[in-house]
Amino acid sequence: MKRTKLLFNIFSLFCIFLNANGSYSQVISFEFISETTGETALSIVEASNKEYVVAATNNVFKLDSVGNLLWSNNFNFYEGSKVFIIKTVDESFIVANTTLNPLEISLTKLTDNGDIEWENTFEESNPLTINGIIEDSEGDFLLVGTYNIDNSNKISYLIKINDSGVKTWSKSYSFTDRTRGLSVIETFNGDYVMSCLMDNLPSLVRTNNNGDILWSKLYNSPFIAYNFVLPIFQTKDSCFVFISNFESYDQDGNSSIICQFKKVDQFGSTLTQKDLTNKIRLLKSAFQTKAQGYILTGYNYLFYDIPFLEVDSLFKLNLYYKLREGGGNCIIETNNGDILIAGLSKTNYNKKTYVIKLATENSLHINNLDSLIHISPNPCSTTASILLPLTKGKLSINIYTLNGKLIKSIENYDTKLLLLDVSSFSQGIYFLQTIDEEGNNQTAKLIVN
């Protein structure tokens, strides 16, 4: 396999993260942006020793705990392919993706050093795409996706693969002309629950460990499901939570984007649900925290910003902010509670692989952190990463010299993170001031060297 080198711009910055108890704590994050344009990080998994393996559109690569590149393999996945990576019980990795011409599934097992242990390709009587992969408690792998009969007819499937890469069984599930399999989990007792879209309505299918159907449920909605992502989780009380993306229209034709959380019992009957409106336009990834809450990321309006949402176990929104221009494709929680987001960074229409780590530092205790401006590095000479105060509205940002001269002004800024280019600034001390819509202001010192 061809080896290629990825170069990263690495810099530290500060973010705010709301923990499960609802109190603010200091968070240090590291951001990695590849120098190669046209790439996107699609999936990320934690390895051993606080290292991370990332599957991108062209490469699979491994980073250490501070972002140094350890190895990289060039896969050249076809453009538009979904790529997934999981860690196995033997500390290896499975890379799963859809190939083109023919449309089939490829699995590759990589060692911890990035060497190929085995490769296999799986084809069926109809073209198929993959939407997810898990390793079950028996050490086998379960694939979920869709058979593409033609442009209008879709059938969901589950395929079980043993730990040597050999297919054990495959099952198809057709409830309507358009049934798409989107995600799957293993339950506490060894069954499987698959989430599907049936004619653009969310549904759940529970099977035994041989793929035989135990029950299926279709959940009617007045809204239009337009996103082929439907994450599902099991709760401590053996119920299930799934998250769906809808678009709704009022009587005047104005649209709203809804992220719907629904909890169902072990037989699929609805217990509770809650809608969050206009917080995330295109849900791409979610995970269940150790506190049984949920953290989400995705896209907003043509890569305008990367949304970050935290919702508690009762589906109450605890935190929402926007990280930077781009989109989040995958979000995970590490063993020690850190957060990693992988996706794309968009600057001047250039798309690059993007990974950000939010690492909680419990030893730091800062009061009223939500009212502070954080600048890192400070002093700086090229780019300053500035975490802005939490506000309900947009900010005006002004930068003054030590003599009070206004040298830069930014109006109607509504993103949590500001990347400020100071390369044209003269060496010296500056003051950065923010003013919210209610007239409240905060000021921080910026040093350029």
Wavefront OBJ file of the C-alpha trace (Angstrom):
o trace
v 0.000 0.000 0.000
v 1.300 3.412 -0.943
v 2.369 5.592 1.943
v 1.813 9.318 1.875
v 2.611 12.081 4.301
v 0.046 14.507 5.685
v 1.168 17.871 6.972
v -0.815 19.688 9.615
v -0.990 23.190 10.966
v -1.282 22.639 14.693
v -2.240 25.292 17.146
v -3.806 25.444 20.596
v -6.995 27.268 21.411
v -9.492 27.492 24.214
v -13.147 26.424 24.149
v -15.922 26.169 26.729
v -17.663 22.862 27.369
v -20.739 22.374 29.539
v -20.370 19.174 31.542
v -23.141 16.792 32.499
v -23.724 18.584 35.809
v -24.466 21.850 34.027
v -21.405 23.779 35.247
v -18.720 25.323 33.063
v -15.186 23.979 33.059
v -12.035 24.997 31.203
v -11.429 23.082 28.014
v -8.214 23.056 26.006
v -8.565 21.921 22.394
v -6.125 21.135 19.615
v -7.035 21.776 16.009
v -5.507 20.029 13.021
v -5.986 21.188 9.445
v -4.240 19.358 6.616
v -2.318 21.349 4.039
v -3.790 19.156 1.289
v -6.956 20.658 -0.205
v -9.987 18.688 -1.326
v -9.929 16.220 1.569
v -12.496 15.587 4.282
v -12.253 13.597 7.512
v -15.165 11.127 7.548
v -14.697 8.966 10.633
v -12.522 8.874 13.752
v -11.853 6.316 16.485
v -9.741 6.261 19.630
v -6.786 3.884 19.639
v -4.628 2.925 22.615
v -2.359 5.390 24.448
v -4.724 8.308 23.727
v -3.990 8.065 20.009
v -6.559 8.512 17.239
v -7.108 6.965 13.827
v -8.910 9.029 11.192
v -10.462 7.886 7.920
v -10.534 10.680 5.333
v -11.542 10.787 1.679
v -8.070 9.804 0.477
v -6.198 8.547 3.525
v -6.364 6.683 6.798
v -3.923 8.182 9.291
v -3.007 7.988 12.963
v -2.271 10.882 15.342
v -0.745 10.778 18.787
v -2.299 12.495 21.803
v -0.940 15.915 20.815
v -1.545 15.644 17.093
v 1.717 14.386 15.686
v 1.327 12.173 12.615
v 2.366 8.566 13.339
v 1.484 6.896 10.020
v -0.679 7.402 6.956
v -2.018 5.076 4.269
v -3.382 6.178 0.913
v -6.667 4.421 0.070
v -8.052 6.743 -2.633
v -11.691 6.151 -1.772
v -13.954 7.320 -4.562
v -15.472 10.765 -4.171
v -18.753 10.580 -2.294
v -18.013 7.229 -0.675
v -18.992 6.750 2.954
v -16.022 5.497 4.952
v -16.191 4.075 8.476
v -13.493 2.967 10.878
v -13.891 1.010 14.122
v -11.468 -0.365 16.679
v -11.575 -4.121 17.281
v -11.117 -6.031 20.536
v -7.610 -7.098 19.429
v -6.473 -3.440 19.109
v -6.708 -3.483 15.297
v -8.954 -1.407 13.017
v -11.592 -2.214 10.411
v -12.017 0.248 7.529
v -15.335 -0.179 5.701
v -16.348 1.673 2.554
v -18.373 1.413 -0.635
v -16.470 0.866 -3.882
v -17.488 2.174 -7.297
v -17.959 0.144 -10.495
v -19.188 -2.193 -9.215
v -21.046 -0.756 -6.211
v -20.033 -3.119 -3.417
v -18.512 -3.117 0.074
v -14.818 -3.311 0.890
v -13.443 -4.217 4.324
v -9.792 -3.811 5.310
v -8.295 -4.835 8.643
v -5.315 -2.735 9.719
v -2.882 -3.426 12.540
v -2.098 -0.793 15.134
v 0.886 0.179 12.958
v -1.241 0.668 9.840
v -0.241 -2.567 8.081
v -2.920 -4.557 6.242
v -3.891 -7.811 7.974
v -6.589 -8.777 5.461
v -8.821 -7.279 2.779
v -12.126 -8.517 1.400
v -14.851 -7.283 -0.924
v -18.515 -8.257 -0.608
v -20.975 -8.158 -3.455
v -24.629 -9.152 -3.606
v -27.130 -9.654 -6.402
v -27.905 -5.903 -6.281
v -25.573 -2.896 -5.900
v -25.194 -1.945 -2.262
v -23.957 0.947 -0.140
v -22.821 0.871 3.478
v -24.161 3.183 6.192
v -22.548 1.731 9.302
v -20.517 -1.042 10.946
v -20.212 -2.358 14.508
v -18.283 -5.126 16.233
v -20.585 -7.271 18.375
v -19.928 -9.061 21.656
v -18.893 -12.239 19.802
v -16.117 -10.410 17.911
v -18.001 -10.485 14.584
v -18.813 -7.450 12.456
v -22.291 -6.316 11.461
v -22.784 -4.106 8.400
v -25.920 -2.057 7.747
v -26.882 -0.349 4.516
v -29.061 -0.351 1.433
v -29.505 -2.486 -1.663
v -30.088 -0.187 -4.630
v -32.573 -2.042 -6.804
v -33.036 1.005 -9.050
v -33.381 4.763 -8.639
v -36.652 4.451 -6.717
v -36.535 0.993 -5.086
v -34.346 0.508 -1.996
v -34.036 -2.420 0.421
v -32.248 -2.349 3.786
v -29.808 -5.107 4.759
v -27.707 -6.542 7.562
v -24.567 -8.538 6.742
v -22.585 -10.422 9.378
v -18.825 -10.943 8.880
v -16.591 -13.061 11.106
v -13.258 -11.876 12.515
v -11.412 -13.314 9.495
v -13.409 -11.251 7.030
v -15.684 -14.072 5.817
v -19.430 -13.485 5.410
v -21.549 -15.516 7.864
v -25.008 -14.429 6.731
v -26.882 -11.594 5.011
v -30.519 -10.575 5.456
v -32.623 -8.049 3.553
v -35.624 -6.157 4.938
v -38.199 -4.630 2.598
v -41.227 -2.992 4.190
v -41.859 -0.343 1.511
v -40.471 0.399 -1.954
v -37.899 2.680 -0.327
v -36.420 1.166 2.836
v -32.947 2.388 3.717
v -30.902 0.806 6.526
v -29.017 3.584 8.316
v -27.515 2.397 11.615
v -27.431 -0.609 13.922
v -26.583 -1.384 17.561
v -26.283 -4.550 19.611
v -28.628 -4.669 22.595
v -27.704 -5.731 26.112
v -29.034 -9.258 25.474
v -27.305 -9.759 22.115
v -30.136 -8.795 19.734
v -29.737 -6.113 17.073
v -31.796 -2.956 16.497
v -31.554 -1.292 13.086
v -32.793 2.197 12.271
v -34.296 2.730 8.820
v -36.073 5.260 6.690
v -39.215 3.815 5.138
v -40.598 6.209 2.534
v -38.775 9.010 4.384
v -40.301 8.090 7.759
v -38.092 6.815 10.617
v -38.497 3.227 11.715
v -36.834 0.635 13.943
v -36.366 -3.085 13.310
v -35.318 -5.465 16.081
v -33.812 -8.839 15.151
v -32.197 -11.750 16.971
v -28.475 -12.430 16.478
v -29.262 -14.387 13.298
v -31.010 -11.387 11.718
v -34.565 -12.760 12.102
v -37.141 -10.027 12.751
v -38.580 -9.800 16.268
v -40.560 -6.601 15.672
v -40.605 -3.493 13.479
v -42.106 -0.045 14.108
v -42.849 2.843 11.743
v -43.121 6.303 13.298
v -45.482 8.615 11.433
v -44.650 12.302 11.280
v -46.165 15.416 9.655
v -42.622 16.476 8.731
v -40.392 15.465 5.835
v -37.266 13.471 6.728
v -34.548 14.547 4.320
v -31.338 13.327 5.959
v -30.067 9.763 5.666
v -28.575 9.704 9.182
v -30.544 8.120 12.023
v -28.342 7.336 15.059
v -29.754 4.997 17.711
v -28.690 4.290 21.300
v -29.756 1.993 24.138
v -30.365 3.564 27.549
v -29.585 2.076 30.963
v -33.257 1.122 31.410
v -33.110 -1.032 28.224
v -35.073 1.487 26.171
v -33.895 3.077 22.907
v -33.324 6.656 21.768
v -33.015 7.641 18.130
v -32.431 11.048 16.565
v -33.937 12.107 13.242
v -33.697 15.187 11.008
v -36.849 16.777 9.554
v -37.827 19.815 7.545
v -41.194 21.451 8.205
v -43.068 24.308 6.561
v -45.529 26.801 8.026
v -48.603 28.136 6.216
v -46.505 30.853 4.589
v -44.055 28.350 3.165
v -41.229 29.193 5.574
v -39.109 26.181 6.448
v -37.722 25.049 9.798
v -35.163 22.330 10.483
v -36.068 19.981 13.302
v -33.803 17.612 15.196
v -36.150 15.159 16.890
v -35.215 13.003 19.878
v -37.511 10.042 20.459
v -37.349 7.491 23.297
v -39.119 4.142 22.843
v -39.450 1.094 25.071
v -37.897 -2.321 24.381
v -40.803 -3.138 22.038
v -40.582 0.120 20.073
v -43.545 1.970 21.603
v -43.001 5.715 21.975
v -42.395 6.982 25.510
v -41.241 10.591 25.021
v -40.009 12.874 22.272
v -38.705 16.415 21.913
v -37.925 18.650 18.950
v -35.042 21.113 18.684
v -35.666 23.689 15.956
v -33.098 25.381 13.717
v -30.042 24.287 15.720
v -28.470 21.897 13.244
v -29.434 21.757 9.597
v -27.806 18.486 8.581
v -27.139 16.001 11.374
v -24.072 13.888 10.601
v -23.000 12.285 13.864
v -24.041 11.844 17.496
v -22.894 9.862 20.499
v -24.263 8.993 23.905
v -22.190 10.381 26.768
v -21.280 8.494 29.921
v -23.935 10.602 31.683
v -26.589 9.323 29.203
v -26.788 12.667 27.419
v -26.122 13.241 23.718
v -23.638 15.351 21.768
v -24.223 16.143 18.089
v -22.480 17.765 15.157
v -23.093 18.206 11.436
v -23.490 21.019 8.930
v -25.297 24.335 8.796
v -26.147 26.046 5.495
v -23.536 25.080 2.909
v -20.561 24.680 5.285
v -21.248 27.993 7.029
v -20.250 26.662 10.437
v -19.731 23.508 12.485
v -22.525 23.192 15.088
v -21.866 21.634 18.495
v -24.858 20.606 20.619
v -25.128 18.967 24.028
v -28.482 17.547 25.148
v -29.120 15.887 28.521
v -30.908 12.573 29.124
v -34.285 14.395 29.153
v -33.460 15.992 25.783
v -32.962 19.445 27.267
v -30.488 21.553 25.290
v -27.609 22.431 27.611
v -25.144 23.913 25.167
v -25.098 25.124 21.582
v -22.365 26.975 19.768
v -20.647 27.101 16.400
v -16.966 26.225 16.114
v -15.788 27.544 12.735
v -16.497 27.441 9.008
v -16.818 23.891 7.744
v -18.727 20.778 8.721
v -18.521 17.989 11.290
v -18.814 14.425 9.956
v -18.020 12.421 13.079
v -17.983 13.112 16.821
v -16.842 10.753 19.586
v -16.127 10.729 23.311
v -12.808 9.272 24.428
v -12.256 7.017 27.418
v -11.285 9.959 29.628
v -14.195 12.155 28.528
v -12.508 14.251 25.831
v -14.431 15.126 22.671
v -13.096 14.700 19.123
v -14.761 16.110 16.006
v -13.599 15.163 12.517
v -14.806 16.820 9.342
v -13.831 19.521 6.898
v -12.504 23.009 7.315
v -13.558 25.584 4.739
v -11.449 28.689 4.176
v -11.703 30.750 0.994
v -13.588 27.862 -0.674
v -10.743 25.419 0.081
v -11.826 22.252 1.867
v -9.306 20.466 4.081
v -9.295 17.603 6.565
v -10.122 18.936 10.015
v -9.854 17.351 13.476
v -10.474 19.149 16.765
v -9.957 17.796 20.267
v -11.781 19.270 23.258
v -9.899 18.087 26.354
v -11.386 18.816 29.768
v -8.978 20.064 32.414
v -10.747 19.468 35.734
v -7.843 20.954 37.695
v -8.622 24.460 36.460
v -11.346 26.404 38.280
v -12.341 29.754 36.777
v -15.410 31.677 37.933
v -17.736 33.358 35.433
v -15.925 31.689 32.531
v -18.855 32.453 30.227
v -18.063 36.185 30.449
v -14.393 35.897 29.523
v -12.515 36.225 26.231
v -9.752 33.651 25.747
v -6.896 34.258 23.294
v -4.337 31.601 22.372
v -1.476 31.853 21.728
v -0.938 35.207 23.366
v 1.544 36.684 22.397
v 1.067 35.630 18.775
v 2.556 36.548 15.411
v 0.342 34.926 12.744
v -3.087 33.647 13.835
v -4.819 34.154 17.183
v -7.537 31.688 18.194
v -10.103 33.671 20.159
v -12.937 32.124 22.146
v -15.673 34.722 22.456
v -18.135 35.199 25.353
v -21.373 33.216 25.423
v -24.192 35.518 24.287
v -27.743 35.085 23.050
v -27.243 37.308 20.021
v -24.590 38.549 17.647
v -21.445 40.416 18.607
v -19.639 43.506 17.423
v -15.873 43.056 17.689
v -13.461 46.000 17.759
v -9.673 45.977 17.981
v -7.856 49.083 19.291
v -4.205 50.077 19.580
v -2.746 51.025 22.933
v -3.451 54.670 21.996
v -7.144 53.964 21.401
v -7.091 53.914 17.587
v -9.640 51.533 16.026
v -7.816 49.335 13.482
v -10.346 46.557 12.842
v -14.086 46.118 13.293
v -16.296 43.057 12.754
v -20.085 43.367 12.900
v -22.833 40.770 13.473
v -20.442 37.956 14.400
v -22.324 34.894 15.690
v -19.687 32.137 15.763
v -18.117 31.038 19.033
v -14.562 30.860 17.686
v -12.726 33.687 15.883
v -9.503 32.964 14.005
v -7.837 36.371 13.725
v -5.017 36.976 11.243
v -2.540 39.345 12.931
v 0.322 38.927 10.455
v -0.188 42.495 9.210
v -0.317 43.986 12.731
v 2.704 45.853 14.082
v 4.350 44.432 17.179
v 2.745 45.734 20.323
v -0.264 45.594 22.637
v -3.851 45.754 21.399
v -7.250 45.585 23.043
v -10.038 43.394 21.682
v -13.530 44.485 22.695
v -16.823 42.626 22.188
v -20.248 44.259 22.461
v -23.433 42.161 22.482
v -26.907 43.206 21.323
v -27.799 44.409 24.826
v -24.755 46.677 25.011
v -22.725 44.501 27.379
v -19.011 44.589 26.596
v -15.924 42.557 27.417
v -12.286 43.466 26.753
v -9.106 41.363 26.496
v -5.467 42.230 25.870
v -3.897 40.956 22.628
v -0.118 40.941 22.277
v 1.516 40.707 18.839
v 5.221 39.862 18.654
l 1 2 3 4 5 6 7 8 9 10 11 12 13 14 15 16 17 18 19 20 21 22 23 24 25 26 27 28 29 30 31 32 33 34 35 36 37 38 39 40 41 42 43 44 45 46 47 48 49 50 51 52 53 54 55 56 57 58 59 60 61 62 63 64 65 66 67 68 69 70 71 72 73 74 75 76 77 78 79 80 81 82 83 84 85 86 87 88 89 90 91 92 93 94 95 96 97 98 99 100 101 102 103 104 105 106 107 108 109 110 111 112 113 114 115 116 117 118 119 120 121 122 123 124 125 126 127 128 129 130 131 132 133 134 135 136 137 138 139 140 141 142 143 144 145 146 147 148 149 150 151 152 153 154 155 156 157 158 159 160 161 162 163 164 165 166 167 168 169 170 171 172 173 174 175 176 177 178 179 180 181 182 183 184 185 186 187 188 189 190 191 192 193 194 195 196 197 198 199 200 201 202 203 204 205 206 207 208 209 210 211 212 213 214 215 216 217 218 219 220 221 222 223 224 225 226 227 228 229 230 231 232 233 234 235 236 237 238 239 240 241 242 243 244 245 246 247 248 249 250 251 252 253 254 255 256 257 258 259 260 261 262 263 264 265 266 267 268 269 270 271 272 273 274 275 276 277 278 279 280 281 282 283 284 285 286 287 288 289 290 291 292 293 294 295 296 297 298 299 300 301 302 303 304 305 306 307 308 309 310 311 312 313 314 315 316 317 318 319 320 321 322 323 324 325 326 327 328 329 330 331 332 333 334 335 336 337 338 339 340 341 342 343 344 345 346 347 348 349 350 351 352 353 354 355 356 357 358 359 360 361 362 363 364 365 366 367 368 369 370 371 372 373 374 375 376 377 378 379 380 381 382 383 384 385 386 387 388 389 390 391 392 393 394 395 396 397 398 399 400 401 402 403 404 405 406 407 408 409 410 411 412 413 414 415 416 417 418 419 420 421 422 423 424 425 426 427 428 429 430 431 432 433 434 435 436 437 438 439 440 441 442 443 444 445 446 447 448 449
